[in-house]
Amino acid sequence: MADHLRNLERFTILRLKSEPSGPVVVYVKCDFDEKRLSGLLKNPKNLNDSGEYSVFSGAYAGKQVTFLGTGSGSASLLTALFELQTSKLTAILRIGACGGLADTTTNHVVLSQGALCADAVSASLGRSDHVNADGVLMDELASALKTESIEHLRGLVVSVDAMYLFNRNLKKAERKGAQCWDLESATTLAFGKASHVPAASLLLVVSDKKGNSIRSYPPIRRLDFVKGALNALTAR
């Protein structure tokens, strides 16, 4: 009965028309122009029928890749990821925007080696205040970015429950070495750990502590780091 109810919930919320497989790239829908993302794939196909979530897949370098677009925040992301638990996922990668901390400035690409869990969802899911990215996947992403001559830094991200309300958490995380903050990376990594699926996070700094910001955001117009990530995911 539990399995039956789980399937009903899955197809009610994501409204999947077919099952995704392979690596899945998760992103917040307002962070990207979804037409440009789907344009990175050969023969992209919509896999669901939902106004809240986007699920589409296609070929990249001859291998299947799925994109999952969610609302902002850990609750929206976790709902979608839980509904994909029975799918044959080989990796989970979050891409998207973040805010810079310390000396990290706009347009920096940050490959998160781990996340500090300052949000309720990831702290509960990961049962810790810190969760690491998958080391092998992170090395593969770093290698692909280097091959494409995409400058990036490895660092910690801190994930919070909402923007603007948690300056105390950000300052504490900065003292622990966090280079940037977002809402979803810790949940991505914690879910990957709990589900035994390699997970990582690759972020673009769209604003920093000096008051600089990318004026054209949203959406993120740079897709070079996304292409680099796809090269890594399809070379596995």
C-alpha positions in Angstrom: 0.0 0.0 0.0 2.8 2.4 0.9 4.5 1.9 -2.5 1.2 2.4 -4.3 0.6 5.7 -2.5 4.1 6.8 -3.2 3.6 6.2 -6.9 0.3 8.1 -6.9 2.0 11.1 -5.2 4.8 11.0 -7.6 2.7 11.2 -10.7 0.3 13.7 -9.2 3.0 16.3 -8.3 5.6 16.0 -11.0 3.0 14.5 -13.4 5.6 12.5 -15.2 4.7 11.1 -18.6 7.8 8.9 -18.7 10.6 7.9 -16.2 13.9 9.8 -16.3 17.2 8.0 -16.0 20.9 8.7 -16.0 22.3 11.9 -14.5 19.9 14.6 -13.5 20.7 18.4 -13.4 18.5 20.3 -11.0 18.0 24.0 -11.2 15.6 26.8 -10.0 13.4 27.6 -12.9 13.8 31.4 -12.6 17.6 31.1 -12.7 17.7 30.0 -16.4 16.0 30.5 -19.7 14.7 27.0 -20.1 14.6 27.2 -23.9 18.4 27.8 -23.8 19.0 24.9 -21.4 16.9 22.5 -23.6 18.8 23.8 -26.6 22.0 22.3 -25.2 20.5 18.8 -25.8 19.8 16.9 -29.0 16.2 16.0 -29.5 15.0 17.3 -26.1 11.8 15.7 -24.9 9.4 17.0 -22.2 8.8 14.3 -19.6 6.1 15.9 -17.5 2.9 17.9 -17.5 3.2 20.4 -14.7 3.2 24.2 -14.4 5.2 24.1 -11.2 8.0 21.7 -12.3 9.9 21.2 -15.5 11.3 17.8 -16.5 12.9 17.3 -19.8 15.7 15.1 -21.2 17.7 14.7 -24.4 21.1 13.5 -25.6 24.4 15.2 -24.9 27.5 13.7 -26.4 25.4 10.7 -27.2 24.2 10.1 -23.7 20.9 10.8 -22.0 20.7 13.7 -19.5 17.6 14.9 -17.6 17.0 18.4 -16.4 14.7 19.1 -13.4 13.4 22.6 -12.8 11.9 23.4 -9.4 10.7 26.4 -7.4 13.1 28.3 -5.2 14.0 26.7 -1.8 14.8 23.3 -0.3 11.1 22.2 0.1 10.3 22.5 -3.6 13.5 20.7 -4.5 13.2 17.9 -2.0 9.6 17.2 -3.0 10.7 16.6 -6.6 13.8 14.6 -5.7 11.8 12.3 -3.4 9.5 11.6 -6.3 12.5 10.5 -8.4 13.8 8.0 -5.8 12.7 5.0 -7.9 14.2 6.4 -11.1 17.6 5.0 -12.2 19.6 8.2 -11.5 23.4 8.0 -11.8 24.2 11.4 -10.5 22.6 14.6 -9.2 24.0 18.0 -10.0 22.7 21.3 -8.8 23.4 24.3 -11.1 22.4 27.9 -10.4 22.9 31.2 -8.7 24.5 32.0 -5.4 25.6 35.0 -3.3 29.2 35.6 -2.7 30.8 35.6 0.8 34.3 36.6 1.9 36.3 37.6 -1.1 34.2 35.7 -3.7 32.9 38.2 -6.3 30.4 38.2 -9.1 30.9 35.9 -12.0 33.0 33.5 -10.0 32.1 29.8 -10.7 32.1 27.9 -7.4 32.4 24.1 -7.3 31.0 23.2 -3.9 33.2 20.7 -2.1 30.5 20.6 0.6 27.7 22.5 2.2 26.9 23.9 5.6 23.3 23.1 6.5 21.8 26.2 8.0 18.4 25.3 6.6 15.9 23.0 8.4 15.4 20.5 5.5 19.0 19.6 4.8 20.0 19.5 8.5 17.2 17.0 9.1 17.8 15.0 6.0 21.6 14.9 6.4 21.4 14.6 10.2 24.4 16.9 10.4 25.3 20.6 10.0 27.7 19.7 7.2 27.4 17.5 4.1 30.1 16.7 1.5 29.8 16.6 -2.2 30.8 13.3 -3.9 34.5 13.4 -4.3 34.8 11.5 -7.5 32.0 13.5 -9.2 33.6 16.8 -8.0 37.0 15.8 -9.4 35.3 14.9 -12.8 33.6 18.3 -12.8 36.8 20.1 -12.0 38.7 18.3 -14.8 35.9 19.1 -17.3 35.9 22.8 -16.3 39.7 23.0 -16.6 39.6 21.4 -20.1 37.1 24.1 -21.2 39.3 26.8 -19.6 36.6 27.8 -17.2 38.1 29.4 -14.1 36.5 28.2 -10.9 37.2 27.7 -7.3 36.4 24.9 -4.9 34.8 26.0 -1.7 32.0 25.6 0.8 28.5 26.9 0.3 26.1 27.5 3.1 22.4 26.9 2.5 19.7 28.9 4.4 15.9 28.7 4.5 15.2 32.1 2.9 17.0 35.1 1.5 17.7 38.2 3.5 16.6 36.8 6.9 19.6 34.9 8.0 22.6 37.2 8.2 23.7 35.8 11.5 23.9 32.3 9.9 25.8 33.7 6.9 28.4 35.4 9.2 28.8 32.2 11.2 29.3 30.2 8.0 31.7 32.7 6.7 33.9 32.2 9.8 33.8 28.5 9.0 35.2 29.2 5.5 32.0 29.4 3.4 32.7 31.2 0.1 29.0 31.6 -1.0 25.4 31.0 0.0 22.3 29.6 -1.6 19.0 27.9 -0.7 19.3 24.5 -2.4 22.8 23.0 -2.4 22.8 21.4 1.0 19.5 19.6 0.2 20.9 18.4 -3.1 24.0 16.9 -1.4 22.1 15.6 1.6 19.6 13.8 -0.6 22.4 12.3 -2.7 24.1 11.0 0.4 20.8 9.6 1.8 19.9 8.0 -1.6 23.5 6.7 -2.3 23.6 8.8 -5.5 26.7 10.9 -6.3 25.8 14.6 -5.9 27.5 17.9 -6.4 26.8 21.6 -6.8 28.1 24.1 -9.3 27.2 27.7 -8.8 27.6 31.1 -10.4 28.0 34.1 -8.0 25.4 36.7 -9.1 26.0 39.1 -6.2 28.7 39.8 -3.6 29.4 41.5 -0.3 30.8 44.6 -2.0 27.4 45.3 -3.5 28.2 44.1 -7.0 25.6 42.1 -9.0 25.0 40.8 -12.4 22.5 43.2 -13.8 21.2 40.9 -16.4 20.3 38.3 -13.8 17.8 36.7 -13.8 18.2 34.7 -15.8 21.8 33.4 -15.8 23.1 34.0 -19.3 26.4 32.2 -18.9 26.1 28.6 -20.0 29.8 27.7 -20.4 30.0 26.2 -16.9 26.8 24.2 -17.6 28.3 22.8 -20.8 31.4 21.9 -18.8 29.3 20.1 -16.3 27.4 18.2 -19.0 30.8 17.1 -20.5 31.7 15.6 -17.1 28.3 14.0 -16.5 28.3 12.3 -19.9 31.9 11.1 -19.7 31.1 8.9 -16.6 
